Amino acid sequence: MSLIPLGFEGESLIAVVVGGGKVGARRALSLSNAGACVTVIAPDISEALEAAPRLSIHRREYAGPDDIASANLVVAATNSRD
């Protein structure tokens, strides 16, 4: 696997993480710790996300482009291909 290193100034990010499992939690917490404004969208939310401060959590399925309209970074952290 090839990796592409990207650098972002965390405080300027508005991020949406779709997925509330282990991978989604790692991504959301990393972004939040860097100062990003993070929204998590998932029907099931891990305990790590439940306990995290400063996250906006929406317990539901991803609904489409309106969910990510204001984001400048979107992370798909789900095993659903839809």
C-alpha positions as CSV (number, residue, x, y, z in Angstrom):
1,M,0.0,0.0,0.0
2,S,1.3,3.5,-0.8
3,L,0.6,6.3,1.6
4,I,0.1,9.9,0.7
5,P,1.2,12.3,3.4
6,L,-1.1,15.3,3.9
7,G,-0.7,18.2,6.2
8,F,-3.6,20.3,7.5
9,E,-3.8,23.0,10.1
10,G,-6.2,21.4,12.5
11,E,-7.9,24.5,13.8
12,S,-9.1,25.4,10.2
13,L,-10.8,22.0,9.6
14,I,-14.4,21.3,9.5
15,A,-14.5,17.5,9.4
16,V,-17.2,14.9,9.0
17,V,-16.3,11.3,9.9
18,V,-18.8,8.7,8.6
19,G,-18.5,5.6,10.8
20,G,-18.5,5.2,14.5
21,G,-16.4,2.0,15.0
22,K,-12.8,1.6,15.9
23,V,-11.4,3.2,12.7
24,G,-13.9,6.1,12.8
25,A,-13.1,6.7,16.5
26,R,-9.3,6.9,15.8
27,R,-9.9,9.3,12.9
28,A,-12.4,11.5,14.8
29,L,-10.3,11.7,17.9
30,S,-7.1,12.5,16.0
31,L,-8.8,15.3,14.2
32,S,-10.5,16.6,17.3
33,N,-7.1,16.5,19.2
34,A,-5.6,18.6,16.4
35,G,-8.3,21.2,16.9
36,A,-10.7,20.4,14.1
37,C,-14.4,20.8,14.5
38,V,-15.6,17.2,14.0
39,T,-19.0,15.7,13.3
40,V,-19.5,11.9,13.5
41,I,-22.3,10.3,11.6
42,A,-23.1,6.7,12.4
43,P,-26.0,4.6,13.6
44,D,-23.7,2.8,16.1
45,I,-21.2,4.8,18.2
46,S,-18.2,3.3,20.0
47,E,-17.6,3.9,23.7
48,A,-14.4,5.9,22.8
49,L,-16.5,8.4,20.8
50,E,-19.3,8.5,23.5
51,A,-16.7,9.6,26.1
52,A,-15.0,12.2,23.9
53,P,-15.6,15.8,24.4
54,R,-16.0,18.4,21.6
55,L,-17.5,16.0,19.1
56,S,-20.9,16.5,17.4
57,I,-22.5,13.0,17.1
58,H,-25.4,12.1,14.9
59,R,-26.7,8.6,15.5
60,R,-28.1,7.8,12.1
61,E,-27.1,6.5,8.6
62,Y,-25.2,8.8,6.2
63,A,-28.0,10.6,4.3
64,G,-26.1,12.0,1.3
65,P,-24.3,15.2,0.1
66,D,-26.2,17.5,2.5
67,D,-24.4,15.7,5.4
68,I,-21.0,16.9,4.1
69,A,-21.8,20.2,2.4
70,S,-20.0,22.4,5.0
71,A,-17.0,20.1,5.5
72,N,-13.6,20.7,4.1
73,L,-12.5,17.1,5.1
74,V,-14.6,14.0,4.9
75,V,-13.5,10.6,6.2
76,A,-15.3,7.4,5.2
77,A,-14.6,5.0,8.0
78,T,-17.2,2.3,7.4
79,N,-17.2,-1.1,5.9
80,S,-20.4,-0.3,3.9
81,R,-19.9,0.1,0.2
82,D,-23.1,2.2,-0.1
